[in-house]
């Protein structure tokens, strides 16, 4: 009896537990679990899910209910991240899943936890388990789309970036983590930018970068993306970063070319940097530094172990056992500054180069350089003055410039910058600062100026006499600078300077060649390394072009060979006349193929033959129609037969003639669609009815409703005949003169050439909506 009561109590407890589970399942609200409103966007839902998932992840939260809570969070996110399930829940209170969902999720979690070394796509599970273990390494390098576009791409013109594309449940991503961590620590210290893109959360950025699989490693330099395709080891990644850099950043300098290298400051308008080191190859740190300062400095490398370098090391007193950096400006015999230390650090080198970015008296070659050397005044305590030497361009240093350079070297100050301008290249700039005086023609001048705004407004003072570089000139300039410290009102003149022309900008052809070479290099790299998904548009375009080309060749190969004619007309003087049929003489030498008949069959186009010869003409057939009048019928038909005789071998061509006296309105209606070729005169013109259309030839395609027009040119004999007729006085009653047979025949003298172009398909086509009735 007690056993029976005990079994009943156990059954009651089981039923009670099931009821509680059902009630709890019915009470499940994904919005409440994630803490979002019913109108929350997908971005808010994802943000709330990531926050709660990190808080309740069983690997981090030791609370006994953390696993159940995490399953609820995952279930809530799966419902709300799917628009279909979310809509079903909003309408019916559930996501349309089975009641065993919770147990299934528990089994799936245990399976995933046990097989966490296998790869699963995060887009299916939405669980960032593995990424949590990598947050400590990658989180500070995570990139978002806006950060990439606004910061990384512009910054890639100063330093290369190495970016890793990762995702959740990616075993290979975990496998390369130790190597990636080691390389990041090394390259970041050298000046390489580092980035990490999570393909699950930044799909837009991953697609923009062209990364369709994880893990992927790519480099960005000058805004250009290059993918890494080798084994992920430290040395390969270093070589990949080094390959991103341009090959001409650092020049190898020896005792044979160091004079030429250092003398390039005048043409390049840059200080030149020399690194003396014991390695045969240029260090990566030095290459990265050269890329960062390529707009301001030119870099060279000297391998001290090379034979013949002793001359340079003795001349500049170099310690060959420690890396040494020298900076040369206008004087190549003595460095302007130097630094020497074992294990030079990136920050030390950058500070050293920043202090020596410009020459002592740099040439203003662009508006950008003008802004940097002569900045706009910000306040009374931040005044910046520019002493500008306006001089003519010379192959060698002139005496005025050398004197100006020595003065700048002796009077270097933080508030004064010395620059010079070639007045021949910057004529508008020089004309604004120089007074209208003949005393400065062909001579140098010195102006002191202060910029007031970015629009070009300056206050300045130009020395009254030309600058010759004498001691008196130096004394006067020094006096002005001393007085300027006490009284800024010394700069009494005002002007608006024009923008400087960029003297060192490459010409358009070179820019185009550089762009074309970059594009070809990208295409070449894409053919061998790009993902097939990226190559599909290019391959589709290529195969479409090949298919069209192949189809065109095949159509031409199997087309009727009779449509092609390269023959010349036979002898045009010996052919007998025929009204409806003409039998001209011909030879094989005058035609490429003998016509099928010994005559030209020409029918008259009337209302009886109009439908069969034009309107219902078979596709691919054309009717060549000659326009004539009763008075010109015989002569024009004879000439027409001679011109078209060599083309009668084609079964697709038919020949007809149309009487202008009977069907003038039909012809003028057609010619209205070809106004450019045969303009119709105004009906109020007195010569409207006198328009002569004899000798016109129309090639009519009845099926496609278009025609081609042959308009005869007036011959010299015809113009003379028309002129002689115009001299006659009609009041005397003399008969009107007509054209002889030879001028009329001359109207069709070029018809055979026109027929060849007709068969080639190169004539202009005039389309009409429908064929008019022939009354």
CORBEL-V317410 format. One record per backbone hydrogen bond with DSSP energy under -1.0 kcal/mol. CO is the residue of the C=O (numbers start at 1). NH is the residue of the N-H. E is the energy in kcal/mol with one decimal. If there is no record, write none. Layout:
# CORBEL-V317410
co=[CO & CO]
nh=[NH & NH]
e=[E & E]
This chain:
# CORBEL-V317410
co=[1 & 2 & 3 & 4 & 5 & 6 & 7 & 8 & 9 & 10 & 11 & 12 & 13 & 14 & 15 & 16 & 17 & 18 & 19 & 20 & 21 & 22 & 23 & 25 & 29 & 30 & 31 & 31 & 37 & 41 & 42 & 43 & 44 & 45 & 46 & 47 & 48 & 49 & 50 & 51 & 52 & 57 & 57 & 63 & 65 & 66 & 67 & 68 & 69 & 70 & 71 & 72 & 73 & 74 & 75 & 76 & 77 & 82 & 83 & 84 & 85 & 86 & 87 & 88 & 89 & 98 & 100 & 101 & 102 & 103 & 104 & 105 & 106 & 107 & 108 & 109 & 110 & 111 & 115 & 121 & 121 & 122 & 127 & 129 & 134 & 134 & 135 & 138 & 139 & 141 & 144 & 145 & 146 & 147 & 147 & 148 & 151 & 152 & 154 & 155 & 155 & 156 & 160 & 161 & 162 & 163 & 164 & 165 & 166 & 169 & 170 & 171 & 172 & 176 & 177 & 178 & 179 & 180 & 181 & 182 & 183 & 184 & 187 & 193 & 195 & 196 & 197 & 198 & 202 & 203 & 204 & 205 & 206 & 216 & 217 & 218 & 219 & 220 & 221 & 224 & 226 & 231 & 233 & 234 & 235 & 236 & 237 & 238 & 239 & 240 & 251 & 254 & 257 & 258 & 259 & 261 & 264 & 265 & 271 & 272 & 273 & 274 & 275 & 276 & 277 & 283 & 284 & 285 & 286 & 287 & 288 & 289 & 293 & 293 & 298 & 299 & 300 & 301 & 302 & 303 & 306 & 309 & 310 & 311 & 312 & 313 & 319 & 323 & 324 & 325 & 326 & 327 & 327 & 328 & 337 & 339 & 345 & 346 & 347 & 348 & 349 & 350 & 351 & 353 & 362 & 363 & 365 & 366 & 367 & 368 & 369 & 370 & 385 & 386 & 387 & 388 & 389 & 390 & 391 & 398 & 399 & 400 & 401 & 402 & 403 & 404 & 405 & 406 & 407 & 415 & 417 & 419 & 420 & 421 & 422 & 422 & 426 & 427 & 428 & 429 & 430 & 435 & 437 & 438 & 440 & 444 & 445 & 446 & 447 & 448 & 449 & 450 & 451 & 453 & 456 & 457 & 457 & 458 & 459 & 460 & 461 & 470 & 471 & 472 & 473 & 474 & 475 & 476 & 477 & 478 & 479 & 480 & 481 & 483 & 487 & 488 & 490 & 493 & 495 & 501 & 507 & 508 & 509 & 510 & 511 & 512 & 513 & 514 & 515 & 516 & 517 & 518 & 519 & 520 & 521 & 522 & 523 & 524 & 525 & 526 & 531 & 532 & 535 & 536 & 537 & 538 & 539 & 540 & 541 & 542 & 543 & 544 & 545 & 546 & 547 & 548 & 549 & 550 & 551 & 552 & 553 & 554 & 560 & 561 & 580 & 582 & 590 & 603 & 606 & 609 & 610 & 610 & 611 & 614 & 618 & 622 & 623 & 624 & 625 & 626 & 627 & 628 & 632 & 633 & 634 & 635 & 636 & 637 & 638 & 639 & 640 & 644 & 645 & 647 & 652 & 654 & 655 & 656 & 657 & 658 & 659 & 663 & 664 & 665 & 666 & 667 & 670 & 671 & 674 & 682 & 685 & 693 & 696 & 697 & 698 & 699 & 700 & 701 & 701 & 705 & 706 & 707 & 708 & 710 & 715 & 716 & 717 & 718 & 719 & 720 & 721 & 722 & 725 & 729 & 730 & 740 & 741 & 742 & 744 & 745 & 746 & 748 & 750 & 751 & 752 & 753 & 754 & 755 & 756 & 757 & 757 & 766]
nh=[5 & 6 & 7 & 8 & 9 & 10 & 11 & 12 & 13 & 14 & 15 & 16 & 17 & 18 & 19 & 20 & 21 & 22 & 23 & 24 & 25 & 26 & 27 & 28 & 33 & 34 & 35 & 36 & 40 & 45 & 46 & 47 & 48 & 49 & 50 & 51 & 52 & 53 & 54 & 55 & 56 & 60 & 61 & 66 & 69 & 70 & 71 & 72 & 73 & 74 & 75 & 76 & 77 & 78 & 79 & 80 & 81 & 86 & 87 & 88 & 89 & 90 & 91 & 92 & 93 & 101 & 104 & 105 & 106 & 107 & 108 & 109 & 110 & 111 & 112 & 113 & 114 & 115 & 118 & 124 & 125 & 126 & 129 & 132 & 137 & 138 & 139 & 141 & 142 & 196 & 148 & 149 & 150 & 151 & 152 & 153 & 155 & 156 & 157 & 158 & 159 & 222 & 193 & 220 & 195 & 218 & 197 & 216 & 199 & 120 & 174 & 175 & 176 & 180 & 181 & 182 & 183 & 184 & 185 & 186 & 187 & 188 & 192 & 162 & 164 & 143 & 166 & 202 & 206 & 207 & 208 & 209 & 211 & 165 & 228 & 163 & 226 & 161 & 224 & 221 & 219 & 233 & 237 & 238 & 239 & 240 & 241 & 242 & 243 & 244 & 301 & 258 & 261 & 262 & 263 & 264 & 268 & 269 & 298 & 328 & 300 & 326 & 302 & 324 & 304 & 287 & 288 & 289 & 290 & 291 & 292 & 293 & 296 & 297 & 273 & 251 & 275 & 253 & 277 & 306 & 309 & 313 & 314 & 315 & 316 & 318 & 322 & 341 & 276 & 339 & 274 & 336 & 337 & 272 & 327 & 325 & 349 & 350 & 351 & 352 & 353 & 354 & 355 & 356 & 420 & 365 & 503 & 370 & 371 & 372 & 373 & 374 & 417 & 449 & 419 & 447 & 421 & 445 & 423 & 402 & 403 & 404 & 405 & 406 & 407 & 408 & 409 & 410 & 411 & 385 & 387 & 389 & 364 & 391 & 425 & 426 & 430 & 431 & 432 & 433 & 434 & 437 & 440 & 441 & 443 & 467 & 390 & 463 & 388 & 461 & 386 & 459 & 377 & 456 & 497 & 452 & 453 & 495 & 450 & 493 & 448 & 474 & 475 & 476 & 477 & 478 & 479 & 480 & 481 & 482 & 483 & 484 & 485 & 487 & 490 & 491 & 492 & 460 & 458 & 503 & 511 & 512 & 513 & 514 & 515 & 516 & 517 & 518 & 519 & 520 & 521 & 522 & 523 & 524 & 525 & 526 & 527 & 528 & 529 & 530 & 535 & 536 & 539 & 540 & 541 & 542 & 543 & 544 & 545 & 546 & 547 & 548 & 549 & 550 & 551 & 552 & 553 & 554 & 555 & 556 & 557 & 558 & 563 & 564 & 602 & 600 & 568 & 657 & 610 & 613 & 614 & 615 & 616 & 617 & 621 & 654 & 700 & 656 & 698 & 658 & 695 & 660 & 636 & 637 & 638 & 639 & 640 & 641 & 642 & 643 & 644 & 647 & 648 & 650 & 622 & 624 & 603 & 626 & 605 & 628 & 663 & 667 & 668 & 669 & 670 & 671 & 673 & 674 & 678 & 685 & 688 & 696 & 627 & 710 & 625 & 708 & 623 & 705 & 706 & 768 & 701 & 766 & 699 & 697 & 719 & 720 & 721 & 722 & 723 & 724 & 725 & 726 & 728 & 732 & 733 & 744 & 745 & 746 & 747 & 748 & 749 & 751 & 754 & 755 & 756 & 757 & 758 & 759 & 760 & 761 & 762 & 707]
e=[-2.2 & -2.4 & -2.3 & -2.1 & -2.3 & -2.1 & -2.3 & -2.3 & -2.2 & -2.5 & -2.5 & -2.3 & -2.6 & -2.5 & -2.4 & -2.4 & -2.5 & -2.5 & -2.6 & -2.7 & -2.3 & -2.6 & -1.8 & -1.2 & -2.3 & -2.2 & -1.1 & -2.1 & -1.4 & -2.2 & -2.6 & -2.2 & -2.5 & -2.4 & -2.5 & -1.9 & -2.4 & -3.0 & -1.9 & -1.5 & -2.7 & -1.7 & -3.2 & -2.0 & -2.3 & -2.6 & -2.0 & -2.1 & -2.3 & -2.5 & -2.7 & -2.8 & -2.3 & -2.3 & -1.8 & -2.5 & -2.5 & -2.8 & -2.2 & -2.1 & -2.3 & -2.4 & -1.6 & -2.7 & -2.2 & -1.1 & -2.3 & -2.6 & -2.1 & -2.3 & -2.6 & -2.7 & -2.3 & -2.4 & -2.7 & -3.0 & -2.0 & -2.3 & -1.7 & -1.5 & -1.2 & -2.5 & -1.5 & -1.1 & -1.1 & -2.9 & -2.4 & -1.6 & -1.1 & -2.4 & -2.7 & -2.5 & -2.6 & -1.9 & -1.6 & -2.4 & -2.1 & -1.4 & -1.2 & -1.9 & -1.6 & -2.2 & -2.7 & -2.1 & -2.0 & -2.6 & -2.8 & -1.5 & -3.1 & -2.1 & -1.4 & -2.0 & -1.8 & -2.9 & -2.8 & -1.9 & -2.6 & -2.6 & -2.0 & -1.6 & -3.1 & -2.3 & -2.4 & -3.0 & -2.3 & -2.4 & -2.6 & -2.8 & -2.4 & -2.7 & -2.1 & -2.2 & -2.3 & -3.6 & -3.0 & -3.0 & -2.8 & -2.4 & -2.1 & -2.0 & -3.6 & -1.8 & -2.1 & -2.0 & -2.4 & -2.1 & -2.2 & -2.3 & -2.1 & -1.0 & -2.6 & -1.2 & -2.2 & -2.5 & -1.8 & -1.2 & -2.6 & -2.0 & -2.1 & -3.1 & -2.3 & -2.8 & -3.1 & -2.0 & -2.4 & -1.8 & -2.6 & -2.1 & -2.3 & -2.1 & -1.9 & -1.7 & -1.4 & -2.6 & -3.4 & -2.0 & -1.8 & -2.9 & -2.0 & -1.9 & -1.4 & -2.2 & -2.5 & -2.0 & -2.3 & -2.5 & -1.4 & -1.6 & -3.1 & -2.2 & -2.7 & -2.6 & -1.3 & -2.6 & -2.6 & -3.0 & -2.1 & -2.5 & -2.4 & -1.9 & -2.5 & -2.5 & -1.3 & -1.2 & -2.2 & -1.0 & -2.6 & -1.6 & -2.0 & -1.6 & -2.6 & -2.4 & -2.4 & -2.5 & -2.5 & -2.5 & -2.9 & -1.9 & -2.2 & -2.3 & -2.3 & -2.1 & -2.6 & -2.3 & -2.1 & -2.2 & -2.2 & -1.7 & -1.2 & -3.1 & -2.7 & -2.0 & -2.2 & -2.3 & -1.1 & -2.2 & -2.3 & -2.8 & -1.5 & -1.1 & -2.0 & -2.2 & -1.1 & -1.1 & -1.8 & -2.1 & -3.3 & -2.6 & -3.3 & -2.2 & -2.5 & -2.2 & -2.0 & -1.2 & -3.0 & -2.9 & -1.1 & -2.0 & -2.4 & -1.8 & -2.8 & -2.0 & -2.3 & -2.3 & -2.3 & -2.5 & -2.0 & -2.0 & -2.0 & -2.2 & -2.3 & -1.9 & -1.0 & -2.7 & -1.6 & -1.5 & -1.6 & -2.5 & -2.8 & -1.0 & -2.2 & -2.5 & -2.3 & -2.7 & -2.4 & -2.5 & -2.6 & -2.3 & -2.3 & -2.5 & -2.3 & -2.3 & -2.4 & -2.6 & -2.4 & -2.5 & -2.1 & -1.1 & -2.2 & -1.1 & -1.6 & -1.0 & -2.9 & -2.8 & -2.2 & -2.3 & -2.7 & -2.0 & -2.1 & -2.2 & -2.4 & -2.4 & -2.4 & -2.7 & -2.6 & -2.3 & -2.2 & -2.4 & -2.3 & -2.2 & -2.1 & -1.9 & -1.9 & -1.2 & -1.6 & -1.5 & -1.7 & -1.8 & -1.3 & -2.4 & -1.1 & -1.4 & -3.1 & -1.6 & -1.9 & -2.2 & -2.9 & -2.7 & -2.7 & -3.0 & -2.7 & -3.5 & -2.3 & -2.3 & -1.9 & -2.0 & -3.0 & -2.4 & -1.7 & -2.1 & -2.1 & -1.7 & -1.7 & -1.2 & -2.7 & -3.7 & -1.9 & -2.3 & -2.9 & -2.3 & -2.1 & -1.6 & -2.4 & -2.0 & -1.6 & -2.3 & -1.6 & -1.6 & -2.6 & -1.9 & -1.8 & -1.9 & -2.9 & -2.8 & -3.5 & -1.8 & -2.3 & -1.1 & -1.3 & -2.1 & -2.8 & -2.3 & -2.5 & -1.8 & -2.1 & -2.2 & -2.3 & -2.6 & -2.0 & -2.4 & -1.8 & -1.4 & -1.1 & -1.3 & -1.3 & -1.3 & -2.1 & -1.7 & -1.3 & -1.4 & -1.4 & -1.4 & -1.6 & -2.3 & -1.8 & -1.9 & -1.8 & -2.2 & -1.7 & -1.1 & -1.8 & -1.8]
